[in-house]
Protein backbone atom coordinates (compact mmCIF):
# COMPACT_ATOMS: atom_id res chain seq x y z
CA UNK A 1 0.00 0.00 0.00
CA UNK A 2 1.34 3.42 -0.97
CA UNK A 3 -0.34 5.14 1.97
CA UNK A 4 -0.62 4.45 5.71
CA UNK A 5 -3.26 2.17 7.20
CA UNK A 6 -5.83 4.59 8.59
CA UNK A 7 -8.22 4.28 11.51
CA UNK A 8 -11.03 6.72 12.23
CA UNK A 9 -11.11 6.86 16.04
CA UNK A 10 -14.00 8.77 17.58
CA UNK A 11 -16.11 9.22 20.69
CA UNK A 12 -19.79 9.13 19.76
CA UNK A 13 -23.22 9.12 21.30
CA UNK A 14 -25.47 6.14 20.55
CA UNK A 15 -27.19 8.20 17.84
CA UNK A 16 -23.87 8.97 16.14
CA UNK A 17 -23.30 12.52 17.37
CA UNK A 18 -19.69 13.63 17.88
CA UNK A 19 -20.71 16.96 19.40
CA UNK A 20 -23.36 17.96 21.92
CA UNK A 21 -24.79 20.81 19.84
CA UNK A 22 -24.48 22.97 16.73
CA UNK A 23 -22.19 25.70 18.10
CA UNK A 24 -18.42 25.63 18.60
CA UNK A 25 -18.69 26.07 22.37
CA UNK A 26 -20.48 22.71 22.66
CA UNK A 27 -18.17 19.71 22.69
CA UNK A 28 -18.26 16.12 23.91
CA UNK A 29 -14.84 16.36 25.59
CA UNK A 30 -16.02 19.05 27.99
CA UNK A 31 -19.78 18.44 28.13
CA UNK A 32 -19.66 14.69 28.78
CA UNK A 33 -17.65 15.42 31.93
CA UNK A 34 -20.69 16.99 33.62
CA UNK A 35 -23.48 14.63 32.53
CA UNK A 36 -24.45 12.04 35.13
CA UNK A 37 -24.50 8.56 33.63
CA UNK A 38 -21.88 9.53 31.04
CA UNK A 39 -19.05 11.16 32.99
CA UNK A 40 -18.45 8.04 35.08
CA UNK A 41 -17.09 6.01 32.14
CA UNK A 42 -15.54 8.76 30.01
CA UNK A 43 -11.94 8.09 31.07
CA UNK A 44 -12.08 4.76 29.21
CA UNK A 45 -12.11 6.67 25.91
CA UNK A 46 -8.91 8.52 26.80
CA UNK A 47 -7.28 5.29 27.95
CA UNK A 48 -8.01 3.69 24.58
CA UNK A 49 -6.82 6.85 22.80
CA UNK A 50 -3.37 6.37 24.36
CA UNK A 51 -3.03 3.07 22.49
CA UNK A 52 -3.69 4.52 19.03
CA UNK A 53 -1.14 5.16 16.24
CA UNK A 54 2.06 7.18 16.57
CA UNK A 55 0.71 9.58 13.90
CA UNK A 56 -2.50 11.40 14.88
CA UNK A 57 -4.42 13.52 12.36
CA UNK A 58 -6.80 16.28 13.37
CA UNK A 59 -7.98 19.66 12.08
CA UNK A 60 -7.19 23.17 13.20
CA UNK A 61 -10.90 23.80 13.57
CA UNK A 62 -11.30 20.97 16.09
CA UNK A 63 -8.25 22.09 18.06
CA UNK A 64 -9.44 25.69 18.10
CA UNK A 65 -12.84 24.48 19.31
CA UNK A 66 -11.33 22.71 22.32
CA UNK A 67 -9.32 25.78 23.29
CA UNK A 68 -5.75 25.27 22.04
CA UNK A 69 -5.55 28.92 20.90
CA UNK A 70 -6.00 30.10 24.49
CA UNK A 71 -3.63 27.64 26.19
CA UNK A 72 -0.93 29.46 28.16
CA UNK A 73 0.84 26.72 30.08
CA UNK A 74 3.77 24.83 28.60
CA UNK A 75 3.01 21.09 28.62
CA UNK A 76 5.08 19.30 31.27
CA UNK A 77 6.01 16.51 28.90
CA UNK A 78 5.62 15.73 25.21
CA UNK A 79 3.18 13.01 24.21
CA UNK A 80 5.65 11.15 21.99
CA UNK A 81 3.34 11.55 18.98
CA UNK A 82 3.49 13.09 15.53
CA UNK A 83 0.52 15.45 15.20
CA UNK A 84 -0.83 16.07 11.70
CA UNK A 85 -2.98 19.19 11.44
CA UNK A 86 -5.16 20.13 8.47
CA UNK A 87 -5.74 23.88 8.68
CA UNK A 88 -6.42 26.31 5.83
CA UNK A 89 -8.34 29.28 7.26
CA UNK A 90 -6.34 29.32 9.64
CA UNK A 91 -8.35 28.28 12.69
CA UNK A 92 -5.22 27.90 14.84
CA UNK A 93 -3.38 31.10 15.74
CA UNK A 94 0.30 31.57 16.61
CA UNK A 95 -0.24 30.69 20.26
CA UNK A 96 -2.13 27.55 19.27
CA UNK A 97 0.64 26.42 16.91
CA UNK A 98 3.21 26.97 19.64
CA UNK A 99 1.16 25.00 22.17
CA UNK A 100 0.56 22.05 19.81
CA UNK A 101 4.24 21.88 18.81
CA UNK A 102 5.24 21.77 22.48
CA UNK A 103 2.91 18.81 23.07
CA UNK A 104 4.28 16.55 20.32
CA UNK A 105 7.50 15.23 18.85
CA UNK A 106 6.67 16.69 15.45
CA UNK A 107 3.86 18.83 14.06
CA UNK A 108 3.05 18.26 10.38
CA UNK A 109 0.84 21.02 8.97
CA UNK A 110 -1.25 20.41 5.84
CA UNK A 111 -2.46 23.71 4.38
CA UNK A 112 -3.21 25.83 1.32
CA UNK A 113 -2.62 29.04 3.28
CA UNK A 114 0.85 30.48 2.68
CA UNK A 115 0.25 32.97 5.51
CA UNK A 116 -0.47 30.32 8.14
CA UNK A 117 1.29 31.30 11.43
CA UNK A 118 3.15 27.97 11.44
CA UNK A 119 5.44 29.25 8.66
CA UNK A 120 6.76 32.01 10.92
CA UNK A 121 7.41 29.56 13.77
CA UNK A 122 8.97 26.76 11.73
CA UNK A 123 12.62 27.69 12.24
CA UNK A 124 12.15 28.97 15.78
CA UNK A 125 10.44 25.86 17.14
CA UNK A 126 12.36 23.31 15.09
CA UNK A 127 9.78 20.49 15.04
CA UNK A 128 7.29 21.82 12.47
CA UNK A 129 7.02 20.33 8.97
CA UNK A 130 4.66 21.76 6.34
CA UNK A 131 3.01 20.20 3.29
CA UNK A 132 1.67 23.11 1.22
CA UNK A 133 -0.90 22.76 -1.56
CA UNK A 134 -1.77 25.55 -3.98
CA UNK A 135 -5.58 25.66 -4.10
CA UNK A 136 -7.00 22.44 -2.69
CA UNK A 137 -5.56 19.67 -0.54
CA UNK A 138 -5.18 16.39 -2.43
CA UNK A 139 -5.93 13.95 0.39
CA UNK A 140 -4.74 10.85 -1.47
CA UNK A 141 -1.44 12.59 -2.21
CA UNK A 142 -1.27 13.84 1.38
CA UNK A 143 -1.48 10.33 2.83
CA UNK A 144 1.09 9.08 0.33
CA UNK A 145 3.49 11.85 1.36
CA UNK A 146 2.92 11.06 5.04
CA UNK A 147 4.10 7.51 4.39
CA UNK A 148 6.91 8.18 1.95
CA UNK A 149 8.37 11.36 3.46
CA UNK A 150 7.53 11.01 7.15
CA UNK A 151 7.45 7.24 7.68
CA UNK A 152 3.81 7.04 8.72
CA UNK A 153 2.78 3.39 8.50
CA UNK A 154 -0.43 3.94 10.50
CA UNK A 155 -2.46 7.10 11.06
CA UNK A 156 -5.28 7.72 13.54
CA UNK A 157 -7.90 10.14 12.18
CA UNK A 158 -9.83 12.30 14.67
CA UNK A 159 -11.23 15.05 12.47
CA UNK A 160 -14.76 16.47 12.35
CA UNK A 161 -17.72 15.05 10.44
CA UNK A 162 -17.08 16.99 7.21
CA UNK A 163 -13.47 15.86 6.81
CA UNK A 164 -14.41 12.36 7.91
CA UNK A 165 -16.84 12.29 4.98
CA UNK A 166 -14.15 13.47 2.55
CA UNK A 167 -11.84 10.65 3.62
CA UNK A 168 -14.59 8.04 3.58
CA UNK A 169 -15.90 8.97 0.12
CA UNK A 170 -12.34 8.84 -1.24
CA UNK A 171 -11.74 5.35 0.17
CA UNK A 172 -9.04 6.60 2.54
CA UNK A 173 -10.36 5.08 5.79
CA UNK A 174 -9.47 1.44 6.49
CA UNK A 175 -10.88 0.94 10.00
CA UNK A 176 -13.39 2.66 12.28
CA UNK A 177 -12.71 2.45 16.02
CA UNK A 178 -15.73 3.84 17.83
CA UNK A 179 -16.21 4.39 21.55
CA UNK A 180 -19.95 4.76 22.12
CA UNK A 181 -21.11 6.72 25.16
CA UNK A 182 -24.48 5.79 26.74
CA UNK A 183 -26.32 8.93 25.67
CA UNK A 184 -28.76 10.17 23.02
CA UNK A 185 -28.18 13.77 21.87
CA UNK A 186 -30.28 14.42 18.76
CA UNK A 187 -30.45 17.60 16.68
CA UNK A 188 -30.42 17.62 12.88
CA UNK A 189 -27.63 20.24 12.80
CA UNK A 190 -25.42 18.55 15.39
CA UNK A 191 -22.32 17.02 13.83
CA UNK A 192 -22.27 13.26 13.32
CA UNK A 193 -19.52 10.75 12.68
CA UNK A 194 -19.89 11.30 8.91
CA UNK A 195 -21.34 14.60 7.69
CA UNK A 196 -20.65 16.26 4.34
CA UNK A 197 -23.09 16.51 1.47
CA UNK A 198 -26.01 14.10 1.49
CA UNK A 199 -26.53 11.61 -1.30
CA UNK A 200 -29.22 12.71 -3.75
CA UNK A 201 -30.06 9.60 -5.77
CA UNK A 202 -29.60 5.83 -5.97
CA UNK A 203 -26.85 6.46 -8.54
CA UNK A 204 -24.69 7.74 -5.69
CA UNK A 205 -24.96 4.69 -3.46
CA UNK A 206 -21.44 3.73 -4.55
CA UNK A 207 -20.21 6.50 -2.26
CA UNK A 208 -21.37 4.59 0.82
CA UNK A 209 -19.03 2.17 2.58
CA UNK A 210 -20.15 -1.14 4.06
CA UNK A 211 -18.41 -2.33 7.23
CA UNK A 212 -17.25 -5.67 8.61
CA UNK A 213 -17.24 -6.03 12.39
CA UNK A 214 -13.74 -6.76 13.64
CA UNK A 215 -14.29 -6.67 17.40
CA UNK A 216 -16.72 -5.54 20.05
CA UNK A 217 -16.01 -4.91 23.71
CA UNK A 218 -18.41 -3.99 26.49
CA UNK A 219 -16.76 -1.41 28.71
CA UNK A 220 -17.71 -0.24 32.17
CA UNK A 221 -20.57 2.17 32.84
CA UNK A 222 -22.52 1.06 29.73
CA UNK A 223 -19.85 2.18 27.23
CA UNK A 224 -19.02 0.11 24.12
CA UNK A 225 -15.89 -0.11 21.96
CA UNK A 226 -16.56 -1.25 18.40
CA UNK A 227 -13.96 -1.78 15.66
CA UNK A 228 -15.02 -2.20 12.04
CA UNK A 229 -13.07 -2.85 8.86
CA UNK A 230 -14.17 -0.58 6.03
CA UNK A 231 -14.93 -2.55 2.85
CA UNK A 232 -13.31 -0.21 0.32
C-alpha positions as CSV (number, residue, x, y, z in Angstrom):
1,X,0.0,0.0,0.0
2,X,1.3,3.4,-1.0
3,X,-0.3,5.1,2.0
4,X,-0.6,4.4,5.7
5,X,-3.3,2.2,7.2
6,X,-5.8,4.6,8.6
7,X,-8.2,4.3,11.5
8,X,-11.0,6.7,12.2
9,X,-11.1,6.9,16.0
10,X,-14.0,8.8,17.6
11,X,-16.1,9.2,20.7
12,X,-19.8,9.1,19.8
13,X,-23.2,9.1,21.3
14,X,-25.5,6.1,20.6
15,X,-27.2,8.2,17.8
16,X,-23.9,9.0,16.1
17,X,-23.3,12.5,17.4
18,X,-19.7,13.6,17.9
19,X,-20.7,17.0,19.4
20,X,-23.4,18.0,21.9
21,X,-24.8,20.8,19.8
22,X,-24.5,23.0,16.7
23,X,-22.2,25.7,18.1
24,X,-18.4,25.6,18.6
25,X,-18.7,26.1,22.4
26,X,-20.5,22.7,22.7
27,X,-18.2,19.7,22.7
28,X,-18.3,16.1,23.9
29,X,-14.8,16.4,25.6
30,X,-16.0,19.1,28.0
31,X,-19.8,18.4,28.1
32,X,-19.7,14.7,28.8
33,X,-17.7,15.4,31.9
34,X,-20.7,17.0,33.6
35,X,-23.5,14.6,32.5
36,X,-24.5,12.0,35.1
37,X,-24.5,8.6,33.6
38,X,-21.9,9.5,31.0
39,X,-19.0,11.2,33.0
40,X,-18.5,8.0,35.1
41,X,-17.1,6.0,32.1
42,X,-15.5,8.8,30.0
43,X,-11.9,8.1,31.1
44,X,-12.1,4.8,29.2
45,X,-12.1,6.7,25.9
46,X,-8.9,8.5,26.8
47,X,-7.3,5.3,28.0
48,X,-8.0,3.7,24.6
49,X,-6.8,6.8,22.8
50,X,-3.4,6.4,24.4
51,X,-3.0,3.1,22.5
52,X,-3.7,4.5,19.0
53,X,-1.1,5.2,16.2
54,X,2.1,7.2,16.6
55,X,0.7,9.6,13.9
56,X,-2.5,11.4,14.9
57,X,-4.4,13.5,12.4
58,X,-6.8,16.3,13.4
59,X,-8.0,19.7,12.1
60,X,-7.2,23.2,13.2
61,X,-10.9,23.8,13.6
62,X,-11.3,21.0,16.1
63,X,-8.3,22.1,18.1
64,X,-9.4,25.7,18.1
65,X,-12.8,24.5,19.3
66,X,-11.3,22.7,22.3
67,X,-9.3,25.8,23.3
68,X,-5.8,25.3,22.0
69,X,-5.6,28.9,20.9
70,X,-6.0,30.1,24.5
71,X,-3.6,27.6,26.2
72,X,-0.9,29.5,28.2
73,X,0.8,26.7,30.1
74,X,3.8,24.8,28.6
75,X,3.0,21.1,28.6
76,X,5.1,19.3,31.3
77,X,6.0,16.5,28.9
78,X,5.6,15.7,25.2
79,X,3.2,13.0,24.2
80,X,5.7,11.2,22.0
81,X,3.3,11.5,19.0
82,X,3.5,13.1,15.5
83,X,0.5,15.5,15.2
84,X,-0.8,16.1,11.7
85,X,-3.0,19.2,11.4
86,X,-5.2,20.1,8.5
87,X,-5.7,23.9,8.7
88,X,-6.4,26.3,5.8
89,X,-8.3,29.3,7.3
90,X,-6.3,29.3,9.6
91,X,-8.4,28.3,12.7
92,X,-5.2,27.9,14.8
93,X,-3.4,31.1,15.7
94,X,0.3,31.6,16.6
95,X,-0.2,30.7,20.3
96,X,-2.1,27.5,19.3
97,X,0.6,26.4,16.9
98,X,3.2,27.0,19.6
99,X,1.2,25.0,22.2
100,X,0.6,22.1,19.8
101,X,4.2,21.9,18.8
102,X,5.2,21.8,22.5
103,X,2.9,18.8,23.1
104,X,4.3,16.6,20.3
105,X,7.5,15.2,18.9
106,X,6.7,16.7,15.4
107,X,3.9,18.8,14.1
108,X,3.1,18.3,10.4
109,X,0.8,21.0,9.0
110,X,-1.3,20.4,5.8
111,X,-2.5,23.7,4.4
112,X,-3.2,25.8,1.3
113,X,-2.6,29.0,3.3
114,X,0.8,30.5,2.7
115,X,0.3,33.0,5.5
116,X,-0.5,30.3,8.1
117,X,1.3,31.3,11.4
118,X,3.2,28.0,11.4
119,X,5.4,29.2,8.7
120,X,6.8,32.0,10.9
121,X,7.4,29.6,13.8
122,X,9.0,26.8,11.7
123,X,12.6,27.7,12.2
124,X,12.2,29.0,15.8
125,X,10.4,25.9,17.1
126,X,12.4,23.3,15.1
127,X,9.8,20.5,15.0
128,X,7.3,21.8,12.5
129,X,7.0,20.3,9.0
130,X,4.7,21.8,6.3
131,X,3.0,20.2,3.3
132,X,1.7,23.1,1.2
133,X,-0.9,22.8,-1.6
134,X,-1.8,25.6,-4.0
135,X,-5.6,25.7,-4.1
136,X,-7.0,22.4,-2.7
137,X,-5.6,19.7,-0.5
138,X,-5.2,16.4,-2.4
139,X,-5.9,13.9,0.4
140,X,-4.7,10.8,-1.5
141,X,-1.4,12.6,-2.2
142,X,-1.3,13.8,1.4
143,X,-1.5,10.3,2.8
144,X,1.1,9.1,0.3
145,X,3.5,11.9,1.4
146,X,2.9,11.1,5.0
147,X,4.1,7.5,4.4
148,X,6.9,8.2,1.9
149,X,8.4,11.4,3.5
150,X,7.5,11.0,7.1
151,X,7.4,7.2,7.7
152,X,3.8,7.0,8.7
153,X,2.8,3.4,8.5
154,X,-0.4,3.9,10.5
155,X,-2.5,7.1,11.1
156,X,-5.3,7.7,13.5
157,X,-7.9,10.1,12.2
158,X,-9.8,12.3,14.7
159,X,-11.2,15.0,12.5
160,X,-14.8,16.5,12.3
161,X,-17.7,15.1,10.4
162,X,-17.1,17.0,7.2
163,X,-13.5,15.9,6.8
164,X,-14.4,12.4,7.9
165,X,-16.8,12.3,5.0
166,X,-14.1,13.5,2.5
167,X,-11.8,10.6,3.6
168,X,-14.6,8.0,3.6
169,X,-15.9,9.0,0.1
170,X,-12.3,8.8,-1.2
171,X,-11.7,5.4,0.2
172,X,-9.0,6.6,2.5
173,X,-10.4,5.1,5.8
174,X,-9.5,1.4,6.5
175,X,-10.9,0.9,10.0
176,X,-13.4,2.7,12.3
177,X,-12.7,2.4,16.0
178,X,-15.7,3.8,17.8
179,X,-16.2,4.4,21.6
180,X,-19.9,4.8,22.1
181,X,-21.1,6.7,25.2
182,X,-24.5,5.8,26.7
183,X,-26.3,8.9,25.7
184,X,-28.8,10.2,23.0
185,X,-28.2,13.8,21.9
186,X,-30.3,14.4,18.8
187,X,-30.4,17.6,16.7
188,X,-30.4,17.6,12.9
189,X,-27.6,20.2,12.8
190,X,-25.4,18.6,15.4
191,X,-22.3,17.0,13.8
192,X,-22.3,13.3,13.3
193,X,-19.5,10.7,12.7
194,X,-19.9,11.3,8.9
195,X,-21.3,14.6,7.7
196,X,-20.6,16.3,4.3
197,X,-23.1,16.5,1.5
198,X,-26.0,14.1,1.5
199,X,-26.5,11.6,-1.3
200,X,-29.2,12.7,-3.8
201,X,-30.1,9.6,-5.8
202,X,-29.6,5.8,-6.0
203,X,-26.9,6.5,-8.5
204,X,-24.7,7.7,-5.7
205,X,-25.0,4.7,-3.5
206,X,-21.4,3.7,-4.5
207,X,-20.2,6.5,-2.3
208,X,-21.4,4.6,0.8
209,X,-19.0,2.2,2.6
210,X,-20.1,-1.1,4.1
211,X,-18.4,-2.3,7.2
212,X,-17.3,-5.7,8.6
213,X,-17.2,-6.0,12.4
214,X,-13.7,-6.8,13.6
215,X,-14.3,-6.7,17.4
216,X,-16.7,-5.5,20.1
217,X,-16.0,-4.9,23.7
218,X,-18.4,-4.0,26.5
219,X,-16.8,-1.4,28.7
220,X,-17.7,-0.2,32.2
221,X,-20.6,2.2,32.8
222,X,-22.5,1.1,29.7
223,X,-19.9,2.2,27.2
224,X,-19.0,0.1,24.1
225,X,-15.9,-0.1,22.0
226,X,-16.6,-1.3,18.4
227,X,-14.0,-1.8,15.7
228,X,-15.0,-2.2,12.0
229,X,-13.1,-2.9,8.9
230,X,-14.2,-0.6,6.0
231,X,-14.9,-2.6,2.9
232,X,-13.3,-0.2,0.3
